[in-house]
Amino acid sequence: MKTIGRGSVASVISVLLAFGQFGALIALIITVCLTVAIPFIRNPGVTVSIPVSFTLDTLTPVVVGRSGLDFTILDDKEQTKRDTRRKIASLNGSLRVPTSDRRFIAAQSGVLIAVLAFFWYVTGKLRSVFKTLSAGNPFVPENAARIRAVAIAFIAGEFVRSAIVFAENVYARTHVAIAGLQFDRWPQLDFGMLGHGLVILVIAEVFRLGTRLDEDQSLTA
């Protein structure tokens, strides 16, 4: 199967991105409507999942099991037989909080709206790029700007994600107490995601130069 052009891999990805963008738009509209309706609900008792990062302070070492299996908690005797370099240092997850606080629910709805808007924006830009690939004409002037916008969204999104998780950790530390679990006190950046954003920036520059070369070749042909 060819990679670009009609009936190519790029065409399949473009269709998948279209479904993803449409799904994000529907979810975004529903979330906005529910958020607007919160002040008019008499008793909005819901369970909200908030993103948190934390460390475990267990009496016995905890080692990560194989993919798809549970964590293994070792006692002192078993620990001597295992490699202790695989201890869990930090975890990311979600905390389910039953609440009827309208302000808290609205704040979490705002976070969800931001996530859905980010997904809708990024998938829209990528879909536009893959549509040109499906048409067999990747080096159009707009593609470099689209890919650059995706890169900036990835980098900015990581800083926003880190700030959101930090704020949720602050809330969790003041409202939740779980023995052996410590919520992180400092923002945690995913440098891998920042690296991906920088790589995409480089790809955007490659597209910009490729577009210029394609235009120069067209003028001299």
TORMINU-23642 format. One record per atom (N, C-alpha, C): residue number from 1; residue in one letter; atom name; x, y, z. Coordinates in Angstrom, 2 decimals. Layout:
BEGIN
NUM_a_CA_X_Y_Z $
...
! end
This chain:
BEGIN
1_m_N_0.85_-1.20_0.00 $
1_m_CA_0.00_0.00_0.00 $
1_m_C_0.89_1.24_0.00 $
2_k_N_0.60_2.18_-0.91 $
2_k_CA_1.43_3.38_-1.01 $
2_k_C_1.20_4.30_0.18 $
3_t_N_2.17_5.17_0.43 $
3_t_CA_2.12_6.02_1.62 $
3_t_C_1.37_7.32_1.40 $
4_i_N_1.46_7.92_0.19 $
4_i_CA_0.72_9.15_-0.09 $
4_i_C_-0.07_8.98_-1.37 $
5_g_N_-1.05_9.87_-1.57 $
5_g_CA_-1.92_9.77_-2.72 $
5_g_C_-3.25_9.15_-2.35 $
6_r_N_-4.12_9.01_-3.34 $
6_r_CA_-5.44_8.43_-3.09 $
6_r_C_-5.32_6.95_-2.74 $
7_g_N_-6.13_6.50_-1.76 $
7_g_CA_-6.10_5.11_-1.35 $
7_g_C_-4.82_4.72_-0.64 $
8_s_N_-4.13_5.69_-0.04 $
8_s_CA_-2.85_5.45_0.62 $
8_s_C_-3.01_5.39_2.13 $
9_v_N_-1.88_5.15_2.82 $
9_v_CA_-1.86_5.20_4.28 $
9_v_C_-2.27_6.59_4.77 $
10_a_N_-1.81_7.62_4.07 $
10_a_CA_-2.17_8.99_4.44 $
10_a_C_-3.68_9.21_4.37 $
11_s_N_-4.34_8.59_3.40 $
11_s_CA_-5.80_8.72_3.28 $
11_s_C_-6.50_8.09_4.47 $
12_v_N_-6.02_6.90_4.89 $
12_v_CA_-6.61_6.21_6.03 $
12_v_C_-6.45_7.05_7.29 $
13_i_N_-5.23_7.59_7.49 $
13_i_CA_-4.98_8.41_8.67 $
13_i_C_-5.85_9.66_8.64 $
14_s_N_-6.03_10.25_7.46 $
14_s_CA_-6.87_11.44_7.33 $
14_s_C_-8.31_11.15_7.76 $
15_v_N_-8.83_9.97_7.37 $
15_v_CA_-10.19_9.59_7.76 $
15_v_C_-10.27_9.40_9.28 $
16_l_N_-9.27_8.73_9.86 $
16_l_CA_-9.27_8.52_11.31 $
16_l_C_-9.20_9.84_12.06 $
17_l_N_-8.41_10.77_11.55 $
17_l_CA_-8.32_12.08_12.19 $
17_l_C_-9.64_12.83_12.09 $
18_a_N_-10.35_12.64_10.97 $
18_a_CA_-11.65_13.28_10.81 $
18_a_C_-12.63_12.77_11.86 $
19_f_N_-12.65_11.46_12.08 $
19_f_CA_-13.51_10.89_13.12 $
19_f_C_-13.10_11.40_14.50 $
20_g_N_-11.78_11.46_14.75 $
20_g_CA_-11.30_11.94_16.04 $
20_g_C_-11.68_13.39_16.28 $
21_q_N_-11.55_14.21_15.24 $
21_q_CA_-11.90_15.63_15.38 $
21_q_C_-13.40_15.80_15.60 $
22_f_N_-14.20_15.04_14.87 $
22_f_CA_-15.66_15.12_15.04 $
22_f_C_-16.07_14.67_16.44 $
23_g_N_-15.47_13.56_16.91 $
23_g_CA_-15.78_13.07_18.25 $
23_g_C_-15.40_14.07_19.32 $
24_a_N_-14.23_14.73_19.15 $
24_a_CA_-13.80_15.74_20.12 $
24_a_C_-14.75_16.93_20.12 $
25_l_N_-15.24_17.31_18.93 $
25_l_CA_-16.17_18.43_18.85 $
25_l_C_-17.48_18.12_19.56 $
26_i_N_-18.02_16.90_19.34 $
26_i_CA_-19.27_16.52_20.00 $
26_i_C_-19.08_16.50_21.52 $
27_a_N_-17.97_15.89_21.98 $
27_a_CA_-17.70_15.84_23.42 $
27_a_C_-17.53_17.24_23.99 $
28_l_N_-16.90_18.12_23.23 $
28_l_CA_-16.69_19.50_23.67 $
28_l_C_-18.01_20.22_23.83 $
29_i_N_-18.91_20.06_22.87 $
29_i_CA_-20.21_20.72_22.94 $
29_i_C_-21.01_20.21_24.14 $
30_i_N_-21.00_18.89_24.35 $
30_i_CA_-21.73_18.31_25.47 $
30_i_C_-21.17_18.81_26.80 $
31_t_N_-19.83_18.86_26.91 $
31_t_CA_-19.20_19.31_28.15 $
31_t_C_-19.52_20.77_28.45 $
32_v_N_-19.50_21.60_27.40 $
32_v_CA_-19.83_23.02_27.59 $
32_v_C_-21.27_23.17_28.06 $
33_c_N_-22.19_22.42_27.45 $
33_c_CA_-23.60_22.50_27.84 $
33_c_C_-23.80_22.07_29.29 $
34_l_N_-23.12_20.99_29.69 $
34_l_CA_-23.24_20.52_31.07 $
34_l_C_-22.64_21.53_32.05 $
35_t_N_-21.54_22.16_31.66 $
35_t_CA_-20.91_23.15_32.52 $
35_t_C_-21.81_24.36_32.72 $
36_v_N_-22.45_24.79_31.64 $
36_v_CA_-23.39_25.92_31.74 $
36_v_C_-24.57_25.57_32.62 $
37_a_N_-24.95_24.27_32.63 $
37_a_CA_-26.12_23.85_33.40 $
37_a_C_-25.84_23.64_34.88 $
38_i_N_-24.56_23.61_35.29 $
38_i_CA_-24.21_23.32_36.68 $
38_i_C_-24.88_24.26_37.68 $
39_p_N_-24.91_25.59_37.45 $
39_p_CA_-25.54_26.48_38.44 $
39_p_C_-27.03_26.23_38.63 $
40_f_N_-27.67_25.58_37.68 $
40_f_CA_-29.11_25.38_37.75 $
40_f_C_-29.49_24.00_38.30 $
41_i_N_-28.48_23.17_38.61 $
41_i_CA_-28.73_21.85_39.18 $
41_i_C_-28.79_21.98_40.70 $
42_r_N_-29.85_21.49_41.30 $
42_r_CA_-30.06_21.69_42.74 $
42_r_C_-29.00_20.99_43.56 $
43_n_N_-28.72_19.74_43.27 $
43_n_CA_-27.72_18.99_44.05 $
43_n_C_-26.81_18.22_43.08 $
44_p_N_-25.79_18.89_42.53 $
44_p_CA_-24.95_18.27_41.52 $
44_p_C_-23.91_17.31_42.11 $
45_g_N_-24.40_16.23_42.73 $
45_g_CA_-23.47_15.27_43.31 $
45_g_C_-22.88_14.35_42.25 $
46_v_N_-21.61_14.48_41.99 $
46_v_CA_-20.94_13.68_40.96 $
46_v_C_-19.61_13.20_41.52 $
47_t_N_-19.03_12.24_40.82 $
47_t_CA_-17.68_11.78_41.15 $
47_t_C_-16.74_12.28_40.06 $
48_v_N_-15.79_13.13_40.43 $
48_v_CA_-14.87_13.75_39.49 $
48_v_C_-13.52_13.05_39.55 $
49_s_N_-12.96_12.73_38.38 $
49_s_CA_-11.60_12.16_38.31 $
49_s_C_-10.62_13.28_38.00 $
50_i_N_-9.64_13.46_38.88 $
50_i_CA_-8.65_14.51_38.68 $
50_i_C_-7.28_13.88_38.48 $
51_p_N_-6.45_14.44_37.57 $
51_p_CA_-5.11_13.90_37.35 $
51_p_C_-4.17_14.28_38.48 $
52_v_N_-3.42_13.32_39.01 $
52_v_CA_-2.47_13.58_40.09 $
52_v_C_-1.19_12.81_39.83 $
53_s_N_-0.13_13.22_40.50 $
53_s_CA_1.13_12.48_40.49 $
53_s_C_1.56_12.31_41.94 $
54_f_N_2.14_11.16_42.26 $
54_f_CA_2.42_10.87_43.66 $
54_f_C_3.54_9.84_43.78 $
55_t_N_4.04_9.70_44.99 $
55_t_CA_5.04_8.68_45.32 $
55_t_C_4.47_7.78_46.40 $
56_l_N_5.00_6.55_46.47 $
56_l_CA_4.56_5.60_47.48 $
56_l_C_5.62_5.47_48.56 $
57_d_N_5.18_5.49_49.79 $
57_d_CA_6.07_5.34_50.93 $
57_d_C_5.66_4.08_51.68 $
58_t_N_6.05_2.93_51.15 $
58_t_CA_5.64_1.65_51.71 $
58_t_C_6.71_1.10_52.65 $
59_l_N_6.29_0.25_53.58 $
59_l_CA_7.23_-0.36_54.51 $
59_l_C_8.11_-1.39_53.83 $
60_t_N_7.59_-2.04_52.79 $
60_t_CA_8.36_-3.01_52.03 $
60_t_C_8.56_-2.50_50.62 $
61_p_N_9.68_-2.83_49.99 $
61_p_CA_9.93_-2.34_48.63 $
61_p_C_8.86_-2.81_47.65 $
62_v_N_8.59_-1.95_46.65 $
62_v_CA_7.63_-2.28_45.61 $
62_v_C_8.37_-2.33_44.28 $
63_v_N_8.20_-3.43_43.55 $
63_v_CA_8.85_-3.53_42.24 $
63_v_C_7.80_-3.66_41.16 $
64_v_N_8.12_-3.16_39.99 $
64_v_CA_7.18_-3.19_38.89 $
64_v_C_7.16_-4.59_38.28 $
65_g_N_5.98_-5.12_38.04 $
65_g_CA_5.86_-6.42_37.38 $
65_g_C_5.97_-6.26_35.88 $
66_r_N_5.81_-7.36_35.18 $
66_r_CA_5.86_-7.32_33.73 $
66_r_C_4.62_-6.62_33.17 $
67_s_N_4.71_-6.19_31.91 $
67_s_CA_3.60_-5.48_31.29 $
67_s_C_2.34_-6.34_31.31 $
68_g_N_1.24_-5.73_31.75 $
68_g_CA_-0.03_-6.44_31.81 $
68_g_C_-0.29_-7.12_33.12 $
69_l_N_0.71_-7.15_34.03 $
69_l_CA_0.54_-7.80_35.32 $
69_l_C_0.49_-6.75_36.43 $
70_d_N_0.07_-7.17_37.61 $
70_d_CA_0.00_-6.25_38.74 $
70_d_C_1.39_-5.96_39.30 $
71_f_N_1.46_-4.96_40.19 $
71_f_CA_2.70_-4.68_40.89 $
71_f_C_2.97_-5.80_41.91 $
72_t_N_4.22_-6.04_42.20 $
72_t_CA_4.62_-7.06_43.16 $
72_t_C_5.19_-6.40_44.39 $
73_i_N_4.66_-6.72_45.56 $
73_i_CA_5.19_-6.19_46.82 $
73_i_C_6.00_-7.29_47.49 $
74_l_N_7.26_-7.03_47.72 $
74_l_CA_8.17_-8.05_48.25 $
74_l_C_8.41_-7.85_49.73 $
75_d_N_8.54_-8.96_50.45 $
75_d_CA_8.97_-8.86_51.84 $
75_d_C_10.50_-8.88_51.86 $
76_d_N_11.09_-8.76_53.04 $
76_d_CA_12.54_-8.66_53.13 $
76_d_C_13.24_-9.89_52.57 $
77_k_N_12.68_-11.07_52.79 $
77_k_CA_13.30_-12.30_52.31 $
77_k_C_13.27_-12.38_50.79 $
78_e_N_12.11_-12.03_50.22 $
78_e_CA_12.01_-12.05_48.77 $
78_e_C_12.86_-10.97_48.12 $
79_q_N_12.97_-9.84_48.85 $
79_q_CA_13.72_-8.71_48.30 $
79_q_C_15.17_-9.07_48.03 $
80_t_N_15.76_-9.91_48.87 $
80_t_CA_17.15_-10.29_48.68 $
80_t_C_17.36_-11.11_47.42 $
81_k_N_16.27_-11.66_46.88 $
81_k_CA_16.37_-12.49_45.69 $
81_k_C_16.06_-11.72_44.41 $
82_r_N_15.66_-10.48_44.55 $
82_r_CA_15.25_-9.69_43.38 $
82_r_C_16.18_-8.51_43.15 $
83_d_N_16.11_-7.99_41.95 $
83_d_CA_16.87_-6.80_41.60 $
83_d_C_16.12_-5.58_42.12 $
84_t_N_16.72_-4.83_43.02 $
84_t_CA_16.03_-3.70_43.66 $
84_t_C_16.08_-2.43_42.83 $
85_r_N_16.67_-2.49_41.66 $
85_r_CA_16.76_-1.28_40.84 $
85_r_C_15.44_-0.92_40.19 $
86_r_N_14.41_-1.77_40.32 $
86_r_CA_13.14_-1.51_39.66 $
86_r_C_12.09_-0.97_40.61 $
87_k_N_12.51_-0.30_41.65 $
87_k_CA_11.55_0.30_42.60 $
87_k_C_10.78_1.43_41.93 $
88_i_N_9.53_1.58_42.32 $
88_i_CA_8.72_2.69_41.83 $
88_i_C_9.17_3.97_42.52 $
89_a_N_9.48_4.99_41.73 $
89_a_CA_9.90_6.28_42.28 $
89_a_C_8.74_7.27_42.28 $
90_s_N_7.97_7.29_41.20 $
90_s_CA_6.87_8.23_41.09 $
90_s_C_5.82_7.67_40.13 $
91_l_N_4.55_8.01_40.40 $
91_l_CA_3.46_7.51_39.59 $
91_l_C_2.56_8.65_39.15 $
92_n_N_1.93_8.48_38.00 $
92_n_CA_0.89_9.39_37.54 $
92_n_C_-0.42_8.61_37.45 $
93_g_N_-1.50_9.24_37.86 $
93_g_CA_-2.79_8.56_37.81 $
93_g_C_-3.91_9.55_37.99 $
94_s_N_-5.08_9.03_38.34 $
94_s_CA_-6.24_9.88_38.57 $
94_s_C_-6.86_9.53_39.91 $
95_l_N_-7.41_10.54_40.55 $
95_l_CA_-8.05_10.38_41.85 $
95_l_C_-9.54_10.69_41.70 $
96_r_N_-10.39_9.76_42.13 $
96_r_CA_-11.83_9.95_42.02 $
96_r_C_-12.35_10.63_43.30 $
97_v_N_-12.98_11.79_43.11 $
97_v_CA_-13.42_12.61_44.24 $
97_v_C_-14.93_12.82_44.17 $
98_p_N_-15.71_12.19_45.06 $
98_p_CA_-17.16_12.49_45.12 $
98_p_C_-17.36_13.89_45.69 $
99_t_N_-18.12_14.72_45.00 $
99_t_CA_-18.30_16.10_45.46 $
99_t_C_-19.61_16.67_44.94 $
100_s_N_-20.10_17.69_45.63 $
100_s_CA_-21.25_18.45_45.16 $
100_s_C_-20.92_19.94_45.12 $
101_d_N_-19.62_20.25_45.24 $
101_d_CA_-19.16_21.64_45.19 $
101_d_C_-19.23_22.13_43.73 $
102_r_N_-20.11_23.07_43.46 $
102_r_CA_-20.30_23.56_42.09 $
102_r_C_-19.04_24.19_41.53 $
103_r_N_-18.32_24.93_42.35 $
103_r_CA_-17.11_25.59_41.87 $
103_r_C_-16.05_24.57_41.48 $
104_f_N_-15.91_23.53_42.29 $
104_f_CA_-14.93_22.49_41.99 $
104_f_C_-15.32_21.74_40.71 $
105_i_N_-16.60_21.41_40.60 $
105_i_CA_-17.07_20.71_39.41 $
105_i_C_-16.87_21.57_38.16 $
106_a_N_-17.17_22.87_38.28 $
106_a_CA_-16.99_23.77_37.14 $
106_a_C_-15.52_23.89_36.75 $
107_a_N_-14.64_23.92_37.76 $
107_a_CA_-13.20_24.00_37.48 $
107_a_C_-12.73_22.76_36.73 $
108_q_N_-13.19_21.58_37.17 $
108_q_CA_-12.79_20.35_36.49 $
108_q_C_-13.39_20.26_35.10 $
109_s_N_-14.60_20.79_34.94 $
109_s_CA_-15.20_20.85_33.60 $
109_s_C_-14.38_21.74_32.69 $
110_g_N_-13.87_22.84_33.25 $
110_g_CA_-13.01_23.73_32.47 $
110_g_C_-11.75_23.03_32.00 $
111_v_N_-11.18_22.20_32.88 $
111_v_CA_-9.99_21.43_32.49 $
111_v_C_-10.33_20.47_31.35 $
112_l_N_-11.47_19.79_31.47 $
112_l_CA_-11.88_18.86_30.41 $
112_l_C_-12.14_19.60_29.10 $
113_i_N_-12.75_20.77_29.19 $
113_i_CA_-12.98_21.58_27.98 $
113_i_C_-11.67_21.94_27.31 $
114_a_N_-10.68_22.33_28.12 $
114_a_CA_-9.37_22.68_27.57 $
114_a_C_-8.72_21.49_26.89 $
115_v_N_-8.82_20.30_27.50 $
115_v_CA_-8.24_19.10_26.91 $
115_v_C_-8.92_18.76_25.58 $
116_l_N_-10.25_18.81_25.57 $
116_l_CA_-10.99_18.50_24.34 $
116_l_C_-10.71_19.52_23.25 $
117_a_N_-10.62_20.81_23.63 $
117_a_CA_-10.30_21.85_22.65 $
117_a_C_-8.91_21.65_22.07 $
118_f_N_-7.96_21.26_22.94 $
118_f_CA_-6.60_20.98_22.47 $
118_f_C_-6.61_19.83_21.47 $
119_f_N_-7.32_18.74_21.81 $
119_f_CA_-7.38_17.58_20.92 $
119_f_C_-8.04_17.94_19.60 $
120_w_N_-9.14_18.72_19.65 $
120_w_CA_-9.83_19.14_18.44 $
120_w_C_-8.92_20.00_17.56 $
121_y_N_-8.18_20.91_18.18 $
121_y_CA_-7.30_21.81_17.42 $
121_y_C_-6.17_21.03_16.75 $
122_v_N_-5.52_20.16_17.50 $
122_v_CA_-4.38_19.41_16.97 $
122_v_C_-4.82_18.45_15.86 $
123_t_N_-5.92_17.72_16.10 $
123_t_CA_-6.39_16.79_15.07 $
123_t_C_-6.82_17.53_13.80 $
124_g_N_-7.36_18.75_13.98 $
124_g_CA_-7.74_19.54_12.82 $
124_g_C_-6.53_19.93_11.98 $
125_k_N_-5.47_20.38_12.63 $
125_k_CA_-4.25_20.75_11.91 $
125_k_C_-3.64_19.54_11.22 $
126_l_N_-3.57_18.42_11.94 $
126_l_CA_-2.99_17.21_11.35 $
126_l_C_-3.84_16.70_10.20 $
127_r_N_-5.15_16.79_10.35 $
127_r_CA_-6.03_16.34_9.27 $
127_r_C_-5.79_17.16_8.00 $
128_s_N_-5.62_18.46_8.16 $
128_s_CA_-5.35_19.31_7.00 $
128_s_C_-4.06_18.91_6.31 $
129_v_N_-3.05_18.57_7.11 $
129_v_CA_-1.77_18.13_6.54 $
129_v_C_-1.94_16.83_5.78 $
130_f_N_-2.63_15.86_6.40 $
130_f_CA_-2.79_14.55_5.76 $
130_f_C_-3.72_14.60_4.56 $
131_k_N_-4.60_15.58_4.50 $
131_k_CA_-5.43_15.75_3.30 $
131_k_C_-4.56_16.13_2.10 $
132_t_N_-3.56_16.96_2.34 $
132_t_CA_-2.65_17.31_1.23 $
132_t_C_-1.78_16.12_0.85 $
133_l_N_-1.43_15.28_1.84 $
133_l_CA_-0.67_14.07_1.53 $
133_l_C_-1.54_13.11_0.71 $
134_s_N_-2.80_13.02_1.06 $
134_s_CA_-3.71_12.14_0.31 $
134_s_C_-3.88_12.63_-1.12 $
135_a_N_-3.80_13.96_-1.30 $
135_a_CA_-3.92_14.52_-2.65 $
135_a_C_-2.61_14.44_-3.42 $
136_g_N_-1.56_13.95_-2.76 $
136_g_CA_-0.27_13.82_-3.43 $
136_g_C_0.50_15.10_-3.56 $
137_n_N_0.14_16.11_-2.77 $
137_n_CA_0.81_17.41_-2.86 $
137_n_C_1.16_17.91_-1.45 $
138_p_N_2.18_17.31_-0.83 $
138_p_CA_2.50_17.67_0.56 $
138_p_C_3.14_19.04_0.73 $
139_f_N_3.85_19.51_-0.31 $
139_f_CA_4.60_20.76_-0.16 $
139_f_C_3.76_21.96_-0.57 $
140_v_N_2.75_22.23_0.24 $
140_v_CA_1.96_23.45_0.07 $
140_v_C_2.38_24.42_1.18 $
141_p_N_2.33_25.72_0.92 $
141_p_CA_2.82_26.70_1.91 $
141_p_C_2.16_26.58_3.28 $
142_e_N_0.88_26.16_3.31 $
142_e_CA_0.17_26.11_4.59 $
142_e_C_0.67_24.99_5.50 $
143_n_N_1.25_23.94_4.94 $
143_n_CA_1.62_22.79_5.77 $
143_n_C_2.69_23.11_6.80 $
144_a_N_3.67_23.92_6.42 $
144_a_CA_4.72_24.28_7.37 $
144_a_C_4.12_25.00_8.57 $
145_a_N_3.19_25.94_8.31 $
145_a_CA_2.55_26.68_9.40 $
145_a_C_1.69_25.75_10.25 $
146_r_N_1.00_24.80_9.61 $
146_r_CA_0.16_23.85_10.35 $
146_r_C_1.00_22.98_11.28 $
147_i_N_2.10_22.44_10.75 $
147_i_CA_2.95_21.57_11.56 $
147_i_C_3.62_22.36_12.67 $
148_r_N_4.00_23.61_12.39 $
148_r_CA_4.58_24.46_13.43 $
148_r_C_3.55_24.72_14.54 $
149_a_N_2.30_24.93_14.15 $
149_a_CA_1.24_25.15_15.15 $
149_a_C_1.06_23.91_16.03 $
150_v_N_1.15_22.72_15.43 $
150_v_CA_1.05_21.48_16.21 $
150_v_C_2.20_21.38_17.20 $
151_a_N_3.41_21.72_16.75 $
151_a_CA_4.58_21.66_17.63 $
151_a_C_4.43_22.61_18.81 $
152_i_N_4.01_23.83_18.53 $
152_i_CA_3.82_24.80_19.61 $
152_i_C_2.72_24.34_20.57 $
153_a_N_1.67_23.73_20.01 $
153_a_CA_0.58_23.22_20.85 $
153_a_C_1.09_22.11_21.76 $
154_f_N_1.95_21.22_21.25 $
154_f_CA_2.50_20.14_22.07 $
154_f_C_3.35_20.71_23.20 $
155_i_N_4.21_21.68_22.89 $
155_i_CA_5.10_22.24_23.91 $
155_i_C_4.30_23.02_24.95 $
156_a_N_3.42_23.91_24.48 $
156_a_CA_2.60_24.68_25.41 $
156_a_C_1.67_23.78_26.20 $
157_g_N_1.14_22.74_25.54 $
157_g_CA_0.23_21.82_26.21 $
157_g_C_0.89_21.08_27.35 $
158_e_N_2.17_20.76_27.20 $
158_e_CA_2.88_20.06_28.27 $
158_e_C_3.04_20.97_29.50 $
159_f_N_3.33_22.24_29.27 $
159_f_CA_3.44_23.16_30.40 $
159_f_C_2.07_23.35_31.08 $
160_v_N_1.02_23.44_30.28 $
160_v_CA_-0.32_23.56_30.85 $
160_v_C_-0.69_22.30_31.62 $
161_r_N_-0.39_21.12_31.05 $
161_r_CA_-0.68_19.85_31.73 $
161_r_C_0.03_19.78_33.07 $
162_s_N_1.31_20.18_33.08 $
162_s_CA_2.08_20.16_34.31 $
162_s_C_1.47_21.09_35.36 $
163_a_N_1.01_22.27_34.93 $
163_a_CA_0.39_23.23_35.85 $
163_a_C_-0.92_22.68_36.39 $
164_i_N_-1.70_22.02_35.54 $
164_i_CA_-2.98_21.46_35.98 $
164_i_C_-2.76_20.36_37.02 $
165_v_N_-1.83_19.44_36.73 $
165_v_CA_-1.55_18.36_37.66 $
165_v_C_-1.02_18.92_38.98 $
166_f_N_-0.18_19.96_38.92 $
166_f_CA_0.33_20.59_40.13 $
166_f_C_-0.82_21.16_40.96 $
167_a_N_-1.75_21.84_40.29 $
167_a_CA_-2.90_22.41_41.01 $
167_a_C_-3.77_21.31_41.62 $
168_e_N_-3.95_20.22_40.88 $
168_e_CA_-4.74_19.10_41.41 $
168_e_C_-4.03_18.45_42.60 $
169_n_N_-2.69_18.38_42.54 $
169_n_CA_-1.94_17.84_43.67 $
169_n_C_-2.10_18.70_44.91 $
170_v_N_-2.10_20.02_44.72 $
170_v_CA_-2.32_20.93_45.85 $
170_v_C_-3.69_20.66_46.47 $
171_y_N_-4.70_20.51_45.63 $
171_y_CA_-6.05_20.22_46.14 $
171_y_C_-6.06_18.88_46.88 $
172_a_N_-5.44_17.86_46.27 $
172_a_CA_-5.45_16.52_46.88 $
172_a_C_-4.73_16.51_48.22 $
173_r_N_-3.63_17.25_48.34 $
173_r_CA_-2.88_17.28_49.61 $
173_r_C_-3.70_17.89_50.74 $
174_t_N_-4.58_18.82_50.40 $
174_t_CA_-5.35_19.51_51.44 $
174_t_C_-6.70_18.85_51.71 $
175_h_N_-7.14_17.94_50.84 $
175_h_CA_-8.46_17.35_51.02 $
175_h_C_-8.46_15.82_51.12 $
176_v_N_-7.33_15.18_50.80 $
176_v_CA_-7.29_13.72_50.78 $
176_v_C_-6.09_13.24_51.58 $
177_a_N_-6.29_12.23_52.40 $
177_a_CA_-5.21_11.62_53.18 $
177_a_C_-5.24_10.11_52.95 $
178_i_N_-4.16_9.59_52.36 $
178_i_CA_-4.05_8.16_52.09 $
178_i_C_-2.73_7.68_52.67 $
179_a_N_-2.78_6.70_53.55 $
179_a_CA_-1.57_6.21_54.20 $
179_a_C_-0.59_5.66_53.17 $
180_g_N_0.69_6.08_53.29 $
180_g_CA_1.73_5.59_52.40 $
180_g_C_1.78_6.27_51.06 $
181_l_N_0.96_7.30_50.84 $
181_l_CA_0.93_7.98_49.54 $
181_l_C_1.19_9.46_49.74 $
182_q_N_2.14_10.00_49.00 $
182_q_CA_2.51_11.41_49.08 $
182_q_C_2.32_12.06_47.72 $
183_f_N_1.44_13.06_47.64 $
183_f_CA_1.25_13.79_46.39 $
183_f_C_2.44_14.71_46.15 $
184_d_N_2.86_14.81_44.89 $
184_d_CA_4.04_15.61_44.55 $
184_d_C_3.82_17.08_44.90 $
185_r_N_4.88_17.71_45.41 $
185_r_CA_4.80_19.11_45.82 $
185_r_C_5.37_20.05_44.77 $
186_w_N_5.92_19.52_43.68 $
186_w_CA_6.51_20.36_42.65 $
186_w_C_5.98_19.94_41.29 $
187_p_N_5.89_20.87_40.35 $
187_p_CA_5.42_20.51_39.00 $
187_p_C_6.36_19.48_38.36 $
188_q_N_5.79_18.55_37.61 $
188_q_CA_6.56_17.51_36.95 $
188_q_C_6.37_17.63_35.44 $
189_l_N_7.44_18.03_34.74 $
189_l_CA_7.38_18.16_33.28 $
189_l_C_7.78_16.85_32.62 $
190_d_N_7.10_16.52_31.54 $
190_d_CA_7.46_15.36_30.72 $
190_d_C_8.39_15.85_29.62 $
191_f_N_9.69_15.67_29.83 $
191_f_CA_10.66_16.18_28.86 $
191_f_C_10.60_15.40_27.55 $
192_g_N_10.07_14.17_27.61 $
192_g_CA_9.88_13.43_26.37 $
192_g_C_8.86_14.12_25.47 $
193_m_N_7.77_14.62_26.05 $
193_m_CA_6.77_15.34_25.28 $
193_m_C_7.32_16.65_24.73 $
194_l_N_8.13_17.35_25.54 $
194_l_CA_8.78_18.57_25.04 $
194_l_C_9.72_18.25_23.90 $
195_g_N_10.42_17.11_24.01 $
195_g_CA_11.31_16.69_22.92 $
195_g_C_10.54_16.40_21.65 $
196_h_N_9.37_15.77_21.78 $
196_h_CA_8.53_15.52_20.61 $
196_h_C_8.12_16.82_19.94 $
197_g_N_7.78_17.81_20.77 $
197_g_CA_7.41_19.10_20.22 $
197_g_C_8.55_19.74_19.44 $
198_l_N_9.77_19.62_19.96 $
198_l_CA_10.93_20.18_19.26 $
198_l_C_11.19_19.44_17.96 $
199_v_N_11.01_18.13_17.97 $
199_v_CA_11.18_17.34_16.73 $
199_v_C_10.17_17.78_15.68 $
200_i_N_8.93_18.01_16.11 $
200_i_CA_7.90_18.45_15.17 $
200_i_C_8.24_19.84_14.62 $
201_l_N_8.84_20.69_15.45 $
201_l_CA_9.30_22.00_14.96 $
201_l_C_10.33_21.85_13.84 $
202_v_N_11.23_20.89_14.02 $
202_v_CA_12.24_20.63_12.98 $
202_v_C_11.56_20.14_11.71 $
203_i_N_10.56_19.26_11.85 $
203_i_CA_9.84_18.76_10.68 $
203_i_C_9.12_19.91_9.96 $
204_a_N_8.59_20.85_10.75 $
204_a_CA_7.93_22.02_10.14 $
204_a_C_8.92_22.82_9.31 $
205_e_N_10.15_22.96_9.80 $
205_e_CA_11.17_23.68_9.05 $
205_e_C_11.54_22.93_7.78 $
206_v_N_11.59_21.59_7.87 $
206_v_CA_11.87_20.78_6.68 $
206_v_C_10.78_20.99_5.63 $
207_f_N_9.53_21.03_6.07 $
207_f_CA_8.43_21.27_5.13 $
207_f_C_8.53_22.66_4.53 $
208_r_N_8.93_23.64_5.33 $
208_r_CA_9.05_25.00_4.81 $
208_r_C_10.12_25.07_3.72 $
209_l_N_11.26_24.44_3.98 $
209_l_CA_12.34_24.43_2.98 $
209_l_C_11.94_23.61_1.76 $
210_g_N_11.24_22.49_2.00 $
210_g_CA_10.78_21.68_0.88 $
210_g_C_9.81_22.43_0.00 $
211_t_N_8.94_23.22_0.62 $
211_t_CA_7.98_24.02_-0.15 $
211_t_C_8.71_25.06_-0.99 $
212_r_N_9.74_25.69_-0.41 $
212_r_CA_10.49_26.70_-1.15 $
212_r_C_11.21_26.06_-2.34 $
213_l_N_11.82_24.90_-2.13 $
213_l_CA_12.50_24.22_-3.22 $
213_l_C_11.52_23.81_-4.31 $
214_d_N_10.33_23.35_-3.89 $
214_d_CA_9.32_22.94_-4.86 $
214_d_C_8.85_24.13_-5.69 $
215_e_N_8.70_25.29_-5.03 $
215_e_CA_8.29_26.50_-5.76 $
215_e_C_9.38_26.95_-6.71 $
216_d_N_10.66_26.89_-6.27 $
216_d_CA_11.77_27.29_-7.15 $
216_d_C_11.86_26.37_-8.36 $
217_q_N_11.63_25.08_-8.13 $
217_q_CA_11.70_24.12_-9.24 $
217_q_C_10.57_24.37_-10.24 $
218_s_N_9.40_24.76_-9.71 $
218_s_CA_8.27_25.04_-10.59 $
218_s_C_8.53_26.27_-11.46 $
219_l_N_9.24_27.27_-10.88 $
219_l_CA_9.52_28.49_-11.62 $
219_l_C_10.56_28.28_-12.71 $
220_t_N_11.51_27.37_-12.45 $
220_t_CA_12.58_27.13_-13.42 $
220_t_C_12.21_26.06_-14.44 $
221_a_N_11.09_25.37_-14.22 $
221_a_CA_10.69_24.29_-15.16 $
221_a_C_10.18_24.89_-16.47 $
! end
